[in-house]
Amino acid sequence: MDVSRASAVMTIGALAPLLLLTGCAKHADFVELRDQLSTVSRSQDQDHQRVDAVLRRLESVERVKDAESGKARFEELSARLQKIESRLVKLEESAGQPSAKLDAAPPEPRPAKPAKPAQPPEAGTIVPGVPGITPTSAFNLAYNDYLNGKYELAVSGFQRFIKDFPGTSLAPNAQYWLGESYYNLKDYVRAIQAFEYLVAEYPGNEKVPAALYKLGLAAAETGDLVKSRKNLKRVLEEFPTSDESKLAKNKLAEIR
């Protein structure tokens, strides 16, 4: 039993003895009074229902408020996370990883320092990777084939020497005698290529005058007299005191 009904019962209980004692109350009056008390009780029940409804609405409002508060908190944390990510990106850029602009000119490359040329091994030194053979012995094998007229073997020997010992002091000589071997095989085109390579790659070598002279001879053999005269004149102009200078002068007199 709730408070309103208990109150009504207590009220009836208090009034009933009074009416019976006085004896002046009629039955109709009692019924009317009971009806009024019942009405009051229903009114109080309705008030309690309204209060319950208000309490439920308040609870709903509180839940919505909590949800909105959580949403606001989430948005706040997201904003802070974005700020942290932006700071990390800036730190990476300042550390040497800047994002390149499309309209920015690329930085000028710094000139690379020239590498120091490797010191060629001296003649008679054993070269790693080729057990039991030195640059000198390899050169002599090919040169002996040339002296014995075995020009094809000499070509193979000098080519192998140039491949295996490109940085030695004997490399220019091997290039020259490779050209001489081709010349003796009457392969004038390859002879010209070998002599031109020597002149271009070793311009200060002692074999350059002889290579220019043989270039003149090989070019004449191919019918290119312009090229022949050009190389023979170079011997006269650039190496006038060489042994090949007189030979070049005589050859020029022949092909004019």
C-alpha positions as CSV (number, residue, x, y, z in Angstrom):
1,M,0.0,0.0,0.0
2,D,1.5,3.4,-1.0
3,V,1.5,6.6,1.1
4,S,-1.7,8.2,-0.4
5,R,-3.8,5.2,0.2
6,A,-2.5,4.7,3.7
7,S,-3.2,8.3,4.4
8,A,-6.8,7.9,3.2
9,V,-7.4,4.8,5.3
10,M,-6.0,6.6,8.4
11,T,-8.3,9.6,7.7
12,I,-11.3,7.3,7.4
13,G,-10.3,5.4,10.5
14,A,-10.0,8.7,12.4
15,L,-13.3,10.1,11.2
16,A,-15.5,7.0,11.5
17,P,-15.5,6.8,15.3
18,L,-16.2,10.5,15.5
19,L,-19.3,10.0,13.3
20,L,-20.5,7.0,15.2
21,L,-20.1,8.9,18.6
22,T,-21.9,11.9,17.5
23,G,-24.7,9.8,15.9
24,C,-25.7,12.8,13.8
25,A,-24.0,11.7,10.6
26,K,-26.2,10.1,8.0
27,H,-25.2,7.2,5.8
28,A,-25.3,9.5,2.7
29,D,-22.8,11.8,4.3
30,F,-20.5,8.9,5.0
31,V,-20.7,7.8,1.4
32,E,-20.0,11.3,0.2
33,L,-17.0,11.6,2.4
34,R,-15.7,8.3,1.3
35,D,-16.0,9.3,-2.4
36,Q,-14.1,12.5,-1.7
37,L,-11.3,10.6,0.0
38,S,-11.1,8.2,-3.0
39,T,-10.9,11.2,-5.3
40,V,-8.0,12.6,-3.2
41,S,-6.3,9.2,-3.4
42,R,-6.5,9.0,-7.1
43,S,-5.3,12.6,-7.5
44,Q,-2.3,11.7,-5.3
45,D,-1.7,8.5,-7.5
46,Q,-1.7,10.7,-10.6
47,D,0.8,13.1,-9.0
48,H,3.1,10.2,-8.2
49,Q,2.8,9.0,-11.8
50,R,3.7,12.5,-13.0
51,V,6.7,12.5,-10.7
52,D,7.8,9.1,-12.0
53,A,7.5,10.3,-15.6
54,V,9.5,13.4,-14.8
55,L,12.2,11.3,-13.1
56,R,12.4,9.0,-16.2
57,R,12.8,12.0,-18.5
58,L,15.5,13.4,-16.2
59,E,17.3,10.0,-16.5
60,S,17.0,10.1,-20.3
61,V,18.3,13.7,-20.4
62,E,21.3,12.6,-18.2
63,R,22.1,9.7,-20.6
64,V,21.9,12.0,-23.6
65,K,24.1,14.5,-21.8
66,D,26.6,11.8,-21.0
67,A,26.6,10.7,-24.6
68,E,27.1,14.2,-25.9
69,S,29.9,14.7,-23.4
70,G,31.6,11.6,-24.6
71,K,31.2,12.8,-28.2
72,A,32.8,16.1,-27.3
73,R,35.6,14.3,-25.5
74,F,36.2,12.1,-28.6
75,E,36.3,15.2,-30.9
76,E,38.8,16.9,-28.5
77,L,41.1,13.9,-28.5
78,S,40.9,13.6,-32.3
79,A,41.9,17.3,-32.6
80,R,44.9,16.7,-30.3
81,L,46.0,13.7,-32.3
82,Q,45.9,15.7,-35.5
83,K,48.1,18.3,-33.9
84,I,50.6,15.7,-32.7
85,E,50.8,14.2,-36.2
86,S,51.4,17.6,-37.7
87,R,54.2,18.2,-35.3
88,L,55.8,14.8,-36.2
89,V,55.6,15.7,-39.9
90,K,57.4,19.0,-39.3
91,L,60.1,17.2,-37.2
92,E,60.7,14.8,-40.1
93,E,61.0,17.6,-42.6
94,S,63.4,19.5,-40.4
95,A,65.5,16.2,-40.0
96,G,66.3,16.2,-43.7
97,Q,63.2,14.8,-45.4
98,P,61.4,17.9,-46.7
99,S,58.5,17.4,-49.2
100,A,59.7,18.8,-52.5
101,K,57.7,21.6,-54.1
102,L,56.7,21.1,-57.7
103,D,57.9,24.5,-58.7
104,A,61.1,24.4,-56.7
105,A,64.4,24.0,-58.7
106,P,66.4,20.9,-57.8
107,P,69.5,21.5,-55.8
108,E,72.7,21.7,-57.8
109,P,74.7,18.4,-57.5
110,R,78.0,18.7,-55.8
111,P,80.9,17.8,-58.0
112,A,82.2,14.4,-57.1
113,K,85.8,14.2,-55.9
114,P,87.9,12.4,-58.6
115,A,88.9,8.9,-57.4
116,K,92.6,8.4,-57.1
117,P,93.9,6.1,-59.8
118,A,94.9,2.7,-58.7
119,Q,98.6,2.1,-58.6
120,P,99.4,-0.4,-61.3
121,P,101.4,-3.4,-60.1
122,E,105.0,-3.5,-61.0
123,A,106.3,-6.0,-63.6
124,G,107.0,-9.3,-62.0
125,T,104.4,-8.9,-59.3
126,I,102.0,-11.8,-58.8
127,V,98.4,-10.5,-59.4
128,P,95.6,-11.9,-57.2
129,G,93.1,-14.1,-59.0
130,V,95.7,-15.3,-61.6
131,P,97.8,-17.8,-59.7
132,G,101.3,-18.5,-61.0
133,I,101.5,-15.8,-63.6
134,T,102.8,-12.3,-63.5
135,P,102.1,-9.4,-65.9
136,T,105.6,-9.6,-67.3
137,S,105.4,-13.4,-68.1
138,A,101.9,-13.0,-69.6
139,F,103.2,-10.2,-71.9
140,N,106.3,-12.1,-72.9
141,L,104.2,-15.1,-73.9
142,A,102.2,-13.0,-76.3
143,Y,105.2,-11.1,-77.6
144,N,107.1,-14.4,-78.3
145,D,104.2,-15.5,-80.4
146,Y,104.4,-12.3,-82.3
147,L,108.2,-12.6,-82.9
148,N,107.7,-16.2,-84.1
149,G,105.1,-15.0,-86.6
150,K,102.2,-16.6,-84.7
151,Y,100.1,-13.5,-85.1
152,E,96.7,-15.1,-84.3
153,L,98.1,-16.5,-81.1
154,A,99.7,-13.1,-80.4
155,V,96.3,-11.4,-80.9
156,S,94.7,-13.7,-78.3
157,G,97.6,-13.3,-75.9
158,F,97.6,-9.5,-76.0
159,Q,93.8,-9.3,-75.8
160,R,94.0,-11.6,-72.7
161,F,96.7,-9.5,-71.2
162,I,94.8,-6.2,-71.7
163,K,91.8,-7.8,-70.0
164,D,93.7,-9.3,-67.1
165,F,96.2,-6.5,-66.5
166,P,94.6,-3.3,-67.7
167,G,96.3,-1.1,-65.1
168,T,99.9,-2.2,-65.5
169,S,102.7,-0.2,-67.2
170,L,102.9,-2.8,-69.9
171,A,99.2,-2.3,-71.0
172,P,100.1,0.5,-73.6
173,N,102.8,-1.8,-75.1
174,A,100.3,-4.7,-75.3
175,Q,97.8,-2.4,-77.1
176,Y,100.5,-1.4,-79.6
177,W,101.6,-4.9,-80.4
178,L,97.9,-6.0,-80.7
179,G,97.7,-3.4,-83.5
180,E,100.9,-4.7,-85.0
181,S,99.6,-8.3,-84.9
182,Y,96.4,-7.3,-86.7
183,Y,98.5,-5.3,-89.2
184,N,100.6,-8.4,-90.0
185,L,97.4,-10.4,-90.4
186,K,96.3,-7.7,-93.0
187,D,93.3,-6.9,-90.8
188,Y,93.8,-3.2,-91.3
189,V,90.4,-2.1,-89.8
190,R,91.1,-3.8,-86.5
191,A,94.7,-2.6,-86.6
192,I,93.5,1.0,-87.0
193,Q,91.1,0.6,-84.0
194,A,93.9,-0.8,-81.8
195,F,96.3,2.1,-82.7
196,E,93.6,4.8,-82.3
197,Y,92.8,3.4,-78.9
198,L,96.4,3.6,-77.8
199,V,96.8,7.2,-79.1
200,A,93.5,8.3,-77.3
201,E,94.0,6.5,-74.0
202,Y,97.8,6.9,-73.6
203,P,98.7,10.2,-75.3
204,G,101.9,10.6,-73.4
205,N,103.2,7.0,-74.0
206,E,106.4,6.4,-75.9
207,K,104.6,4.2,-78.4
208,V,102.3,7.0,-79.6
209,P,104.7,8.1,-82.5
210,A,104.9,4.5,-83.8
211,A,101.2,4.1,-83.4
212,L,100.5,7.3,-85.5
213,Y,102.9,6.1,-88.2
214,K,101.3,2.7,-88.4
215,L,97.9,4.4,-88.5
216,G,99.1,6.2,-91.6
217,L,100.2,3.0,-93.2
218,A,97.0,1.0,-92.3
219,A,94.8,3.9,-93.5
220,A,96.7,3.9,-96.8
221,E,96.1,0.2,-97.2
222,T,92.4,0.7,-96.8
223,G,92.5,3.5,-99.4
224,D,91.8,6.3,-97.0
225,L,94.6,8.6,-98.1
226,V,93.2,11.6,-96.3
227,K,93.3,9.8,-93.0
228,S,96.7,8.4,-93.9
229,R,98.3,11.8,-94.6
230,K,96.6,13.3,-91.5
231,N,98.3,10.8,-89.1
232,L,101.7,10.9,-90.9
233,K,101.7,14.7,-90.6
234,R,100.9,14.4,-86.9
235,V,104.1,12.4,-86.5
236,L,106.1,15.1,-88.2
237,E,104.5,18.0,-86.3
238,E,104.2,16.4,-82.8
239,F,107.2,14.1,-82.8
240,P,109.8,15.6,-85.2
241,T,112.8,14.1,-83.4
242,S,111.3,10.5,-83.2
243,D,112.6,7.6,-85.3
244,E,109.2,7.4,-87.0
245,S,109.4,11.1,-88.2
246,K,111.8,10.2,-91.1
247,L,109.7,7.2,-92.0
248,A,106.5,9.3,-92.0
249,K,108.1,11.9,-94.3
250,N,109.1,9.3,-96.8
251,K,105.6,7.7,-96.8
252,L,104.0,11.1,-97.3
253,A,106.2,11.6,-100.4
254,E,104.9,8.3,-101.8
255,I,101.2,8.9,-101.4
256,R,101.1,12.5,-102.7
